[in-house]
Amino acid sequence: VEAGQSFWAIAVAYKITIKDIETYNNLSKDSKLQIGQRLFIPGSNTQGYATPTPVGMIQVSKPEKDGKIVHTVQSYQTLSTIASAYGISVDLILQLNGIKTDWPLQIGQKLLIHGSNVTPSPTPRPLTPIEKLTPQSDGKYYHIIQSGETLSWIADLYKIKVNELMVWNNLNASSILQPKQKLLLQVTPPATQTPTPGPATATPSATAVPPTATATLGITRTALSPTAAVETSPAMDRTQVFWLILLGLAAGGMFLVVFFSRKK
């Protein structure tokens, strides 16, 4: 240490922090430097030493197991520098954290940068007082009066009119309610919602395909009667008839010749 040097001047000269000088030399904030005093200056090779983050520089936080990213605000950091470091817009940070641009950031404040990738399960809607009613043995619904309850409070609880409540129980404006007294509620609690199955999917039915005519190889022979033959081939049938008559006449003539020749 030389004359005129301070903790701040030494820290700036060696690009470290005053806290590093105090820690590695067992000094306190109230310690005073002495001329000729030897100080150990930690470096990058010093065990347990970490290079301090430059002022205003953003150290980007790593995502958690569920993908959520949370940034802890440090000194000299602003919404714009934080947004720029994470590559997002200032409006998105405001939306995720429910803050406004004119709200000052606090050192150590947690800012949500990226939400969780896990989709939360829907929270069931709490039952209303009228949905919590249980019918008695007679099938009707009753309210058991507790200390301090009034007709107007009970009517507002079940979203009914005071006049209706009074009529159902034969009460009037001067009636006095007693603890444990049963009040008839002529109401019908809404039915519990149950999932409705979707429409049944129509199963396609097989479409009947008409049979295709199949060509049959071969020749079908049909016996033709003489009448049919005559009808189908008039020219050829007349010739055949002529020759048949002629042959009949010739045969008859020869028969007669043979017959008479033998008789002689």
Backbone as CSV, one residue per row, in Angstrom:
resi,resn,N_x,N_y,N_z,CA_x,CA_y,CA_z,C_x,C_y,C_z
1,VAL,0.846,-1.180,0.000,0.000,0.000,0.000,0.889,1.239,0.000
2,GLU,0.568,2.185,-0.878,1.331,3.419,-0.971,0.507,4.574,-0.404
3,ALA,1.180,5.676,-0.204,0.517,6.839,0.391,-0.597,7.342,-0.519
4,GLY,-1.728,7.625,0.071,-2.859,8.163,-0.669,-3.777,7.116,-1.263
5,GLN,-3.431,5.849,-1.207,-4.278,4.784,-1.754,-5.383,4.422,-0.777
6,SER,-6.503,4.077,-1.340,-7.658,3.647,-0.535,-8.150,2.289,-1.046
7,PHE,-9.094,1.702,-0.288,-9.663,0.432,-0.730,-10.284,0.564,-2.129
8,TRP,-10.994,1.671,-2.332,-11.673,1.878,-3.605,-10.678,1.992,-4.753
9,ALA,-9.575,2.759,-4.558,-8.580,2.938,-5.620,-7.895,1.624,-5.956
10,ILE,-7.606,0.821,-4.917,-6.948,-0.474,-5.158,-7.898,-1.422,-5.884
11,ALA,-9.175,-1.423,-5.485,-10.154,-2.313,-6.111,-10.343,-1.967,-7.581
12,VAL,-10.399,-0.666,-7.891,-10.549,-0.247,-9.287,-9.313,-0.607,-10.092
13,ALA,-8.129,-0.443,-9.507,-6.890,-0.718,-10.220,-6.766,-2.194,-10.587
14,TYR,-7.229,-3.068,-9.729,-7.116,-4.512,-9.984,-8.425,-5.139,-10.485
15,LYS,-9.461,-4.277,-10.725,-10.758,-4.743,-11.244,-11.380,-5.824,-10.354
16,ILE,-11.367,-5.553,-9.081,-12.019,-6.426,-8.115,-12.890,-5.549,-7.223
17,THR,-13.511,-6.165,-6.228,-14.377,-5.398,-5.327,-13.678,-5.175,-3.990
18,ILE,-14.141,-4.159,-3.258,-13.591,-3.893,-1.928,-13.851,-5.079,-1.017
19,LYS,-15.019,-5.743,-1.206,-15.350,-6.898,-0.372,-14.349,-8.021,-0.582
20,ASP,-13.865,-8.188,-1.844,-12.855,-9.222,-2.101,-11.568,-8.924,-1.336
21,ILE,-11.163,-7.659,-1.324,-9.939,-7.287,-0.591,-10.118,-7.579,0.888
22,GLU,-11.275,-7.213,1.442,-11.522,-7.444,2.867,-11.575,-8.936,3.181
23,THR,-12.225,-9.725,2.308,-12.389,-11.160,2.574,-11.054,-11.888,2.547
24,TYR,-10.241,-11.650,1.510,-8.987,-12.389,1.355,-7.855,-11.863,2.242
25,ASN,-8.090,-10.754,2.931,-7.062,-10.220,3.829,-7.550,-10.121,5.270
26,ASN,-8.717,-10.758,5.573,-9.266,-10.767,6.933,-9.407,-9.357,7.496
27,LEU,-9.921,-8.444,6.702,-10.114,-7.064,7.115,-11.608,-6.784,7.264
28,SER,-11.949,-5.810,8.079,-13.336,-5.410,8.254,-13.553,-4.054,7.593
29,LYS,-14.800,-3.606,7.581,-15.104,-2.318,6.964,-14.454,-1.150,7.713
30,ASP,-14.159,-1.374,8.986,-13.571,-0.304,9.793,-12.045,-0.316,9.761
31,SER,-11.477,-1.296,9.051,-10.014,-1.380,9.006,-9.439,-0.211,8.195
32,LYS,-8.268,0.250,8.622,-7.591,1.346,7.929,-6.304,0.831,7.320
33,LEU,-6.042,1.282,6.106,-4.828,0.858,5.410,-3.599,1.592,5.970
34,GLN,-2.483,0.856,5.998,-1.222,1.416,6.466,-0.234,1.441,5.309
35,ILE,0.560,2.499,5.241,1.576,2.585,4.191,2.542,1.419,4.349
36,GLY,2.812,0.762,3.247,3.700,-0.397,3.275,2.979,-1.695,3.587
37,GLN,1.696,-1.643,3.879,0.931,-2.859,4.177,0.808,-3.709,2.915
38,ARG,0.956,-4.997,3.066,0.862,-5.913,1.936,-0.558,-6.513,1.902
39,LEU,-1.146,-6.453,0.751,-2.501,-6.978,0.558,-2.470,-8.094,-0.486
40,PHE,-3.214,-9.136,-0.223,-3.336,-10.219,-1.203,-4.456,-9.854,-2.175
41,ILE,-4.119,-9.867,-3.459,-5.096,-9.524,-4.504,-5.503,-10.826,-5.201
42,PRO,-6.756,-11.242,-5.063,-7.194,-12.489,-5.714,-7.257,-12.326,-7.224
43,GLY,-6.956,-13.401,-7.914,-7.015,-13.405,-9.374,-7.903,-14.540,-9.859
44,SER,-7.932,-14.719,-11.178,-8.798,-15.751,-11.763,-8.382,-17.158,-11.356
45,ASN,-7.105,-17.334,-10.956,-6.618,-18.652,-10.552,-6.728,-18.889,-9.048
46,THR,-7.177,-17.870,-8.343,-7.300,-18.008,-6.894,-8.482,-18.911,-6.548
47,GLN,-8.258,-19.916,-5.694,-9.312,-20.853,-5.326,-10.456,-20.135,-4.604
48,GLY,-11.655,-20.380,-5.051,-12.828,-19.779,-4.423,-13.125,-18.373,-4.895
49,TYR,-12.341,-17.869,-5.869,-12.565,-16.502,-6.335,-13.430,-16.520,-7.584
50,ALA,-14.421,-15.658,-7.636,-15.286,-15.520,-8.807,-15.220,-14.081,-9.282
51,THR,-15.063,-13.937,-10.603,-14.979,-12.591,-11.153,-16.289,-11.851,-10.912
52,PRO,-16.259,-10.683,-10.316,-17.504,-9.969,-10.043,-18.203,-9.558,-11.333
53,THR,-19.521,-9.532,-11.268,-20.324,-9.115,-12.422,-20.186,-7.611,-12.604
54,PRO,-19.849,-7.169,-13.815,-19.750,-5.711,-14.038,-21.056,-5.020,-13.692
55,VAL,-20.941,-3.771,-13.250,-22.109,-3.016,-12.826,-23.101,-2.884,-13.981
56,GLY,-24.345,-3.236,-13.717,-25.399,-3.106,-14.715,-25.513,-4.284,-15.657
57,MET,-24.544,-5.184,-15.653,-24.603,-6.340,-16.541,-25.615,-7.353,-16.007
58,ILE,-26.379,-7.967,-16.929,-27.420,-8.915,-16.536,-26.896,-10.335,-16.633
59,GLN,-26.974,-11.063,-15.537,-26.693,-12.489,-15.551,-28.009,-13.229,-15.773
60,VAL,-28.132,-13.878,-16.928,-29.380,-14.543,-17.300,-29.585,-15.789,-16.442
61,SER,-30.752,-15.908,-15.857,-31.072,-17.072,-15.022,-31.386,-18.279,-15.894
62,LYS,-31.048,-19.450,-15.392,-31.310,-20.688,-16.121,-32.743,-21.172,-15.833
63,PRO,-33.357,-21.837,-16.810,-34.725,-22.350,-16.585,-34.754,-23.403,-15.483
64,GLU,-35.832,-23.419,-14.716,-36.023,-24.442,-13.697,-36.519,-25.735,-14.356
65,LYS,-36.780,-26.766,-13.557,-37.169,-28.064,-14.115,-38.462,-27.982,-14.907
66,ASP,-39.369,-27.115,-14.489,-40.646,-26.991,-15.186,-40.595,-25.964,-16.307
67,GLY,-39.396,-25.426,-16.602,-39.246,-24.455,-17.677,-39.417,-23.015,-17.255
68,LYS,-39.760,-22.771,-15.999,-39.975,-21.405,-15.525,-38.641,-20.692,-15.335
69,ILE,-38.607,-19.420,-15.733,-37.403,-18.607,-15.577,-37.741,-17.410,-14.690
70,VAL,-36.975,-17.236,-13.616,-37.183,-16.134,-12.675,-35.878,-15.348,-12.566
71,HIS,-35.976,-14.036,-12.708,-34.793,-13.173,-12.608,-34.842,-12.391,-11.297
72,THR,-33.703,-12.319,-10.636,-33.579,-11.538,-9.401,-32.940,-10.194,-9.730
73,VAL,-33.636,-9.135,-9.428,-33.182,-7.791,-9.774,-31.954,-7.409,-8.949
74,GLN,-30.947,-6.894,-9.636,-29.737,-6.402,-8.983,-29.660,-4.877,-9.169
75,SER,-28.676,-4.281,-8.525,-28.537,-2.814,-8.596,-28.249,-2.359,-10.029
76,TYR,-28.755,-1.187,-10.352,-28.575,-0.540,-11.648,-29.275,-1.265,-12.802
77,GLN,-30.141,-2.199,-12.504,-30.871,-2.904,-13.556,-32.241,-2.269,-13.748
78,THR,-32.677,-2.224,-14.997,-33.979,-1.644,-15.338,-34.787,-2.662,-16.135
79,LEU,-36.061,-2.323,-16.321,-36.925,-3.225,-17.083,-36.420,-3.401,-18.511
80,SER,-35.935,-2.324,-19.107,-35.473,-2.403,-20.490,-34.215,-3.257,-20.627
81,THR,-33.257,-3.108,-19.680,-32.034,-3.913,-19.762,-32.315,-5.374,-19.470
82,ILE,-33.233,-5.639,-18.547,-33.593,-7.027,-18.239,-34.295,-7.664,-19.437
83,ALA,-35.231,-6.930,-20.042,-35.944,-7.448,-21.209,-34.986,-7.713,-22.359
84,SER,-34.027,-6.808,-22.574,-33.055,-6.980,-23.650,-32.172,-8.196,-23.408
85,ALA,-31.781,-8.445,-22.148,-30.918,-9.589,-21.837,-31.608,-10.917,-22.113
86,TYR,-32.920,-10.975,-21.895,-33.667,-12.222,-22.097,-34.327,-12.297,-23.477
87,GLY,-34.173,-11.238,-24.271,-34.734,-11.248,-25.609,-36.248,-11.200,-25.649
88,ILE,-36.858,-10.510,-24.693,-38.314,-10.380,-24.653,-38.665,-8.896,-24.562
89,SER,-39.945,-8.611,-24.587,-40.387,-7.214,-24.516,-40.677,-6.810,-23.070
90,VAL,-40.617,-5.506,-22.826,-40.938,-4.971,-21.502,-42.407,-5.239,-21.178
91,ASP,-43.269,-5.151,-22.194,-44.701,-5.391,-21.976,-44.958,-6.805,-21.463
92,LEU,-44.194,-7.783,-21.959,-44.380,-9.165,-21.502,-43.998,-9.305,-20.034
93,ILE,-42.913,-8.650,-19.605,-42.520,-8.692,-18.188,-43.601,-8.062,-17.329
94,LEU,-44.144,-6.935,-17.788,-45.211,-6.272,-17.037,-46.433,-7.183,-16.914
95,GLN,-46.781,-7.856,-18.012,-47.958,-8.730,-18.009,-47.765,-9.937,-17.106
96,LEU,-46.595,-10.550,-17.173,-46.339,-11.753,-16.375,-46.279,-11.453,-14.883
97,ASN,-45.892,-10.252,-14.521,-45.683,-9.923,-13.110,-46.729,-8.970,-12.549
98,GLY,-47.679,-8.526,-13.377,-48.743,-7.663,-12.894,-48.249,-6.332,-12.361
99,ILE,-47.260,-5.771,-13.032,-46.712,-4.490,-12.591,-46.870,-3.467,-13.711
100,LYS,-46.557,-2.197,-13.407,-46.658,-1.120,-14.374,-45.296,-0.486,-14.584
101,THR,-45.175,0.235,-15.687,-43.868,0.805,-16.038,-43.380,1.833,-15.031
102,ASP,-44.303,2.511,-14.344,-43.881,3.560,-13.405,-43.632,3.030,-11.993
103,TRP,-43.709,1.691,-11.823,-43.410,1.117,-10.509,-41.917,0.863,-10.416
104,PRO,-41.227,1.412,-9.400,-39.776,1.207,-9.295,-39.441,-0.231,-8.905
105,LEU,-38.346,-0.743,-9.484,-37.877,-2.089,-9.149,-37.098,-2.041,-7.842
106,GLN,-37.141,-3.136,-7.104,-36.433,-3.248,-5.839,-35.309,-4.275,-5.976
107,ILE,-34.165,-3.990,-5.367,-33.052,-4.945,-5.388,-33.490,-6.224,-4.679
108,GLY,-33.286,-7.345,-5.351,-33.716,-8.631,-4.803,-35.120,-9.026,-5.236
109,GLN,-35.818,-8.148,-5.963,-37.178,-8.466,-6.432,-37.138,-9.583,-7.467
110,LYS,-38.099,-10.507,-7.380,-38.181,-11.630,-8.304,-39.110,-11.256,-9.457
111,LEU,-38.625,-11.411,-10.680,-39.422,-11.134,-11.863,-39.571,-12.413,-12.678
112,LEU,-40.805,-12.741,-13.008,-41.061,-13.913,-13.842,-40.781,-13.551,-15.297
113,ILE,-39.877,-14.295,-15.918,-39.492,-14.044,-17.304,-40.203,-14.995,-18.252
114,HIS,-40.357,-16.234,-17.822,-41.031,-17.248,-18.644,-41.831,-18.148,-17.725
115,GLY,-43.077,-18.358,-18.085,-43.935,-19.187,-17.252,-43.582,-20.658,-17.342
116,SER,-44.212,-21.447,-16.489,-43.979,-22.887,-16.457,-44.554,-23.539,-17.707
117,ASN,-43.865,-24.588,-18.181,-44.356,-25.360,-19.324,-45.408,-26.373,-18.918
118,VAL,-45.583,-26.578,-17.619,-46.543,-27.550,-17.123,-47.927,-26.909,-17.120
119,THR,-48.877,-27.544,-17.783,-50.246,-27.034,-17.824,-50.954,-27.385,-16.521
120,PRO,-51.364,-26.388,-15.745,-52.031,-26.701,-14.475,-53.391,-27.340,-14.720
121,SER,-53.731,-28.267,-13.844,-55.041,-28.912,-13.946,-56.124,-27.921,-13.532
122,PRO,-57.257,-27.939,-14.217,-58.314,-26.970,-13.895,-58.815,-27.138,-12.463
123,THR,-58.962,-26.011,-11.787,-59.450,-26.032,-10.410,-60.969,-26.135,-10.415
124,PRO,-61.519,-27.136,-9.739,-62.979,-27.269,-9.737,-63.650,-26.069,-9.092
125,ARG,-64.787,-25.691,-9.644,-65.526,-24.543,-9.120,-66.116,-24.888,-7.753
126,PRO,-65.928,-24.018,-6.769,-66.502,-24.310,-5.454,-68.032,-24.304,-5.510
127,LEU,-68.633,-25.162,-4.714,-70.087,-25.253,-4.689,-70.691,-24.032,-3.999
128,THR,-71.814,-23.601,-4.505,-72.538,-22.501,-3.879,-73.300,-23.038,-2.669
129,PRO,-73.715,-22.148,-1.736,-74.465,-22.621,-0.563,-75.702,-23.439,-0.923
130,ILE,-76.384,-23.044,-2.003,-77.592,-23.777,-2.369,-77.259,-25.156,-2.935
131,GLU,-76.058,-25.288,-3.544,-75.633,-26.587,-4.072,-75.178,-27.527,-2.960
132,LYS,-74.845,-26.962,-1.786,-74.394,-27.778,-0.662,-75.549,-28.345,0.161
133,LEU,-76.770,-27.926,-0.162,-77.923,-28.394,0.614,-78.141,-29.888,0.447
134,THR,-78.549,-30.518,1.541,-78.866,-31.943,1.541,-80.317,-32.113,1.957
135,PRO,-81.117,-32.818,1.170,-82.530,-32.968,1.542,-82.684,-33.773,2.835
136,GLN,-83.695,-33.379,3.618,-83.996,-34.097,4.852,-84.851,-35.329,4.532
137,SER,-85.294,-36.016,5.564,-86.066,-37.250,5.371,-87.374,-37.000,4.626
138,ASP,-87.909,-35.778,4.745,-89.164,-35.467,4.059,-88.944,-34.991,2.629
139,GLY,-87.667,-34.991,2.191,-87.353,-34.586,0.834,-87.222,-33.099,0.647
140,LYS,-87.353,-32.302,1.728,-87.284,-30.853,1.627,-85.925,-30.357,2.123
141,TYR,-85.635,-29.091,1.809,-84.357,-28.485,2.180,-84.571,-27.457,3.292
142,TYR,-83.624,-27.459,4.254,-83.745,-26.572,5.407,-82.401,-25.886,5.675
143,HIS,-82.498,-24.721,6.297,-81.318,-24.026,6.784,-81.385,-23.974,8.306
144,ILE,-80.281,-24.373,8.951,-80.205,-24.345,10.410,-79.622,-22.998,10.820
145,ILE,-80.407,-22.220,11.546,-79.981,-20.874,11.943,-78.845,-20.945,12.961
146,GLN,-77.812,-20.141,12.716,-76.702,-20.008,13.657,-76.804,-18.652,14.350
147,SER,-76.097,-18.533,15.454,-76.151,-17.298,16.228,-75.691,-16.105,15.394
148,GLY,-76.477,-15.022,15.424,-76.114,-13.805,14.712,-76.684,-13.704,13.317
149,GLU,-77.291,-14.775,12.799,-77.840,-14.742,11.445,-79.201,-14.051,11.425
150,THR,-79.475,-13.352,10.343,-80.752,-12.676,10.160,-81.415,-13.190,8.886
151,LEU,-82.714,-12.836,8.738,-83.435,-13.268,7.551,-82.816,-12.699,6.273
152,SER,-82.427,-11.438,6.332,-81.830,-10.819,5.141,-80.498,-11.479,4.791
153,TRP,-79.712,-11.843,5.817,-78.427,-12.491,5.562,-78.644,-13.874,4.958
154,ILE,-79.607,-14.623,5.479,-79.896,-15.965,4.961,-80.426,-15.880,3.530
155,ALA,-81.309,-14.899,3.284,-81.853,-14.735,1.932,-80.751,-14.400,0.937
156,ASP,-79.837,-13.536,1.334,-78.724,-13.182,0.447,-77.792,-14.372,0.232
157,LEU,-77.646,-15.217,1.251,-76.771,-16.385,1.133,-77.269,-17.329,0.045
158,TYR,-78.573,-17.542,-0.004,-79.143,-18.473,-0.978,-79.704,-17.777,-2.216
159,LYS,-79.484,-16.455,-2.321,-79.926,-15.688,-3.480,-81.449,-15.803,-3.684
160,ILE,-82.180,-15.630,-2.607,-83.639,-15.645,-2.653,-84.151,-14.348,-2.038
161,LYS,-85.454,-14.130,-2.112,-86.057,-12.925,-1.566,-86.456,-13.133,-0.112
162,VAL,-86.340,-12.077,0.694,-86.707,-12.159,2.107,-88.193,-12.474,2.248
163,ASN,-89.008,-11.868,1.402,-90.458,-12.092,1.490,-90.800,-13.560,1.249
164,GLU,-90.122,-14.175,0.293,-90.367,-15.594,0.019,-89.974,-16.442,1.228
165,LEU,-88.828,-16.119,1.824,-88.371,-16.871,2.992,-89.371,-16.743,4.143
166,MET,-89.941,-15.568,4.309,-90.915,-15.359,5.380,-92.207,-16.122,5.092
167,VAL,-92.660,-16.120,3.851,-93.891,-16.830,3.491,-93.721,-18.340,3.682
168,TRP,-92.568,-18.867,3.265,-92.334,-20.305,3.376,-92.362,-20.777,4.838
169,ASN,-92.015,-19.885,5.772,-91.887,-20.271,7.176,-92.901,-19.561,8.090
170,ASN,-93.906,-18.926,7.488,-94.958,-18.253,8.271,-94.360,-17.239,9.257
171,LEU,-93.445,-16.431,8.775,-92.789,-15.420,9.607,-93.247,-14.033,9.174
172,ASN,-93.004,-13.078,10.045,-93.288,-11.684,9.732,-92.135,-10.823,10.228
173,ALA,-92.256,-9.542,10.059,-91.161,-8.631,10.405,-90.832,-8.652,11.892
174,SER,-91.788,-9.025,12.744,-91.552,-9.022,14.188,-91.100,-10.379,14.721
175,SER,-90.973,-11.371,13.824,-90.570,-12.719,14.269,-89.127,-12.688,14.761
176,ILE,-88.867,-13.466,15.811,-87.524,-13.559,16.406,-86.931,-14.925,16.041
177,LEU,-85.746,-14.899,15.461,-85.071,-16.139,15.083,-84.297,-16.697,16.259
178,GLN,-84.302,-18.013,16.370,-83.606,-18.690,17.447,-82.502,-19.582,16.880
179,PRO,-81.357,-19.644,17.540,-80.315,-20.565,17.081,-80.850,-21.992,17.029
180,LYS,-80.368,-22.746,16.037,-80.778,-24.130,15.788,-82.170,-24.229,15.173
181,GLN,-82.817,-23.088,14.948,-84.136,-23.118,14.321,-83.985,-23.487,12.847
182,LYS,-84.945,-24.294,12.354,-84.907,-24.749,10.968,-85.807,-23.865,10.115
183,LEU,-85.244,-23.396,9.023,-86.015,-22.607,8.075,-86.190,-23.402,6.792
184,LEU,-87.426,-23.500,6.349,-87.730,-24.223,5.119,-87.266,-23.407,3.906
185,LEU,-86.615,-24.085,3.007,-86.166,-23.458,1.765,-86.816,-24.201,0.603
186,GLN,-87.793,-23.569,-0.004,-88.465,-24.210,-1.128,-87.706,-23.882,-2.421
187,VAL,-86.550,-24.490,-2.494,-85.666,-24.269,-3.645,-85.296,-25.633,-4.214
188,THR,-84.822,-25.608,-5.422,-84.354,-26.824,-6.083,-82.901,-26.623,-6.460
189,PRO,-81.994,-27.290,-5.764,-80.579,-27.133,-6.106,-80.330,-27.560,-7.541
190,PRO,-79.433,-26.871,-8.238,-79.139,-27.249,-9.624,-78.530,-28.637,-9.691
191,ALA,-78.816,-29.313,-10.763,-78.292,-30.668,-10.942,-76.786,-30.624,-11.118
192,THR,-76.126,-31.645,-10.618,-74.679,-31.737,-10.764,-74.349,-31.986,-12.215
193,GLN,-73.422,-31.182,-12.712,-73.058,-31.327,-14.108,-72.249,-32.581,-14.312
194,THR,-72.640,-33.356,-15.295,-71.923,-34.573,-15.659,-71.531,-34.463,-17.119
195,PRO,-70.390,-35.026,-17.460,-69.959,-34.945,-18.862,-70.935,-35.647,-19.784
196,THR,-71.288,-34.973,-20.853,-72.215,-35.533,-21.826,-71.429,-36.222,-22.927
197,PRO,-71.722,-37.513,-23.152,-70.974,-38.205,-24.205,-71.278,-37.597,-25.562
198,GLY,-70.287,-37.570,-26.407,-70.456,-37.013,-27.743,-71.305,-37.924,-28.598
199,PRO,-71.761,-37.418,-29.736,-72.592,-38.235,-30.630,-71.839,-39.446,-31.132
200,ALA,-72.591,-40.544,-31.252,-71.982,-41.782,-31.713,-71.502,-41.620,-33.147
201,THR,-70.344,-42.171,-33.401,-69.791,-42.089,-34.742,-70.439,-43.134,-35.622
202,ALA,-70.982,-42.691,-36.739,-71.661,-43.628,-37.641,-70.650,-44.561,-38.268
203,THR,-70.954,-45.870,-38.201,-70.079,-46.872,-38.785,-70.477,-47.072,-40.231
204,PRO,-69.567,-46.853,-41.160,-69.943,-47.019,-42.571,-70.321,-48.449,-42.886
205,SER,-71.485,-48.621,-43.537,-71.941,-49.958,-43.907,-71.456,-50.293,-45.302
206,ALA,-71.306,-51.590,-45.545,-70.819,-52.039,-46.838,-71.853,-51.744,-47.911
207,THR,-71.434,-51.168,-49.012,-72.335,-50.848,-50.116,-72.429,-52.047,-51.040
208,ALA,-73.673,-52.465,-51.280,-73.884,-53.627,-52.143,-73.466,-53.290,-53.563
209,VAL,-72.627,-54.139,-54.117,-72.158,-53.947,-55.485,-72.924,-54.887,-56.388
210,PRO,-73.609,-54.388,-57.430,-74.370,-55.287,-58.315,-73.449,-56.254,-59.021
211,PRO,-73.887,-57.492,-59.181,-73.035,-58.494,-59.854,-72.731,-58.092,-61.277
212,THR,-71.521,-58.351,-61.670,-71.081,-58.016,-63.024,-71.305,-59.217,-63.933
213,ALA,-71.914,-58.967,-65.066,-72.180,-60.083,-66.005,-70.866,-60.665,-66.473
214,THR,-70.731,-61.964,-66.380,-69.506,-62.662,-66.768,-69.759,-63.411,-68.072
215,ALA,-68.913,-63.158,-69.050,-69.083,-63.837,-70.341,-68.765,-65.312,-70.192
216,THR,-69.656,-66.178,-70.694,-69.470,-67.628,-70.615,-68.945,-68.138,-71.940
217,LEU,-67.778,-68.755,-71.862,-67.175,-69.287,-73.078,-67.901,-70.562,-73.506
218,GLY,-67.953,-70.769,-74.778,-68.617,-71.984,-75.287,-69.867,-71.616,-76.058
219,ILE,-70.404,-72.544,-76.717,-71.592,-72.339,-77.548,-72.729,-73.124,-76.953
220,THR,-73.845,-72.469,-76.780,-75.033,-73.145,-76.268,-75.897,-73.566,-77.439
221,ARG,-76.123,-74.816,-77.492,-76.911,-75.362,-78.603,-78.353,-75.510,-78.183
222,THR,-79.218,-75.016,-79.000,-80.650,-75.092,-78.729,-81.333,-75.838,-79.857
223,ALA,-82.110,-76.842,-79.477,-82.822,-77.634,-80.498,-83.929,-76.803,-81.108
224,LEU,-83.943,-76.712,-82.392,-84.929,-75.922,-83.098,-85.994,-76.823,-83.692
225,SER,-87.193,-76.466,-83.509,-88.299,-77.210,-84.122,-88.436,-76.762,-85.564
226,PRO,-89.057,-77.582,-86.404,-89.238,-77.173,-87.796,-89.962,-75.866,-87.920
227,THR,-90.957,-75.673,-87.020,-91.697,-74.415,-87.079,-90.794,-73.244,-86.803
228,ALA,-89.968,-73.426,-85.788,-89.045,-72.354,-85.461,-88.072,-72.102,-86.577
229,ALA,-87.630,-73.204,-87.218,-86.675,-73.049,-88.314,-87.296,-72.283,-89.446
230,VAL,-88.556,-72.613,-89.685,-89.237,-71.919,-90.774,-89.347,-70.449,-90.473
231,GLU,-89.620,-70.150,-89.197,-89.798,-68.749,-88.819,-88.499,-67.986,-88.867
232,THR,-87.417,-68.658,-88.550,-86.148,-67.959,-88.489,-85.497,-67.788,-89.844
233,SER,-85.669,-68.853,-90.820,-85.016,-68.764,-92.134,-86.019,-69.084,-93.220
234,PRO,-86.831,-68.167,-93.628,-87.892,-68.454,-94.603,-87.359,-68.948,-95.929
235,ALA,-86.263,-68.306,-96.484,-85.765,-68.677,-97.816,-85.241,-70.089,-97.844
236,MET,-84.444,-70.433,-96.836,-83.850,-71.771,-96.797,-84.912,-72.823,-96.553
237,ASP,-85.937,-72.528,-95.726,-86.968,-73.523,-95.417,-87.831,-73.854,-96.624
238,ARG,-88.115,-72.920,-97.498,-88.923,-73.184,-98.697,-88.190,-74.119,-99.647
239,THR,-86.889,-73.924,-99.754,-86.110,-74.807,-100.644,-86.122,-76.237,-100.134
240,GLN,-85.947,-76.346,-98.789,-85.959,-77.688,-98.203,-87.309,-78.378,-98.399
241,VAL,-88.379,-77.626,-98.245,-89.721,-78.216,-98.424,-89.924,-78.677,-99.874
242,PHE,-89.435,-77.874,-100.825,-89.577,-78.236,-102.230,-88.884,-79.554,-102.538
243,TRP,-87.620,-79.644,-102.036,-86.866,-80.881,-102.285,-87.462,-82.074,-101.551
244,LEU,-87.991,-81.848,-100.406,-88.638,-82.957,-99.686,-89.868,-83.470,-100.463
245,ILE,-90.653,-82.538,-100.963,-91.839,-82.946,-101.748,-91.410,-83.700,-103.007
246,LEU,-90.340,-83.153,-103.643,-89.859,-83.786,-104.871,-89.348,-85.187,-104.616
247,LEU,-88.564,-85.326,-103.505,-88.047,-86.645,-103.141,-89.197,-87.602,-102.782
248,GLY,-90.235,-87.040,-102.150,-91.379,-87.886,-101.793,-92.106,-88.409,-103.032
249,LEU,-92.237,-87.508,-103.990,-92.900,-87.919,-105.227,-92.073,-88.955,-105.982
250,ALA,-90.746,-88.743,-106.016,-89.874,-89.695,-106.726,-89.903,-91.062,-106.060
251,ALA,-89.850,-91.021,-104.731,-89.879,-92.310,-103.996,-91.215,-93.021,-104.212
252,GLY,-92.280,-92.192,-104.198,-93.602,-92.819,-104.434,-93.720,-93.411,-105.819
253,GLY,-93.147,-92.715,-106.848,-93.187,-93.210,-108.215,-92.419,-94.498,-108.357
254,MET,-91.198,-94.539,-107.777,-90.399,-95.758,-107.845,-91.099,-96.898,-107.138
255,PHE,-91.750,-96.584,-106.036,-92.478,-97.638,-105.309,-93.603,-98.242,-106.196
256,LEU,-94.301,-97.376,-106.879,-95.387,-97.834,-107.738,-94.858,-98.665,-108.914
257,VAL,-93.701,-98.216,-109.502,-93.099,-98.956,-110.621,-92.702,-100.354,-110.184
258,VAL,-92.045,-100.457,-109.047,-91.602,-101.760,-108.529,-92.800,-102.630,-108.220
259,PHE,-93.825,-101.997,-107.638,-95.007,-102.760,-107.217,-95.710,-103.376,-108.437
260,PHE,-95.922,-102.609,-109.510,-96.646,-103.101,-110.676,-95.813,-104.074,-111.491
261,SER,-94.469,-103.857,-111.481,-93.611,-104.787,-112.238,-93.640,-106.179,-111.608
262,ARG,-93.697,-106.246,-110.356,-93.731,-107.537,-109.668,-95.101,-108.192,-109.847
263,LYS,-96.114,-107.425,-109.946,-97.466,-107.956,-110.067,-97.668,-108.618,-111.434
264,LYS,-97.038,-108.103,-112.435,-97.122,-108.711,-113.719,-96.397,-110.042,-113.751
